[in-house]
Amino acid sequence: MAYVLPRLLTKKDVDSAIKSTVDKVLVLRFGRETDAVCLQLDEILAKNQMKVSKMADMFIVDVDAVPVYTSYFDITLIPATIFFFNGQHIKVDWSTPDHTKFIGSFRNSQDFIDVVEVIFRGAMKGKLMVTSPLDPANVPKYSLLYKDF
């Protein structure tokens, strides 16, 4: 199902998508085609593309093709889903230490639709951070490791 979603292959493509998406949530899935969890997430995104088409545009970004954004957003675990609205990075309080991205796959289609709707409604009101509508038990847990240099 991942073949249904458009791909952004270069930094210029990602920049263009961020700048040109107006009054819609931009969903960027960072990952690899060979990863099983990425494929699971891609299936959820593809199945719901038409359902959220008035609220969101979705793209797939290969972490190896765009290392600038991979390092900028500190994408160490994949898949990572990042949301934008009118060129602004929208943060979501997932009840995890990192509010900049969603790590892993959504449990089901309804979880994804709920997240897009909350982000869209919040962003239309000018919010740059919204609270996740998901049950914290449905959000994948991981630990952040900080290095001292």
Secondary structure, DSSP 8 states (H G I E B T S, - for coil): -GGGS-EE-SHHHHHHHHHH--SSEEEEEEE-TT-HHHHHHHHHHHHHTTTTTTTEEEEEEETTT-HHHHHHTT--SSSEEEEEETTEEEEEE-SSS--S-EES--SSHHHHHHHHHHHHHHHHTT-SEEE--S-GGGS----------
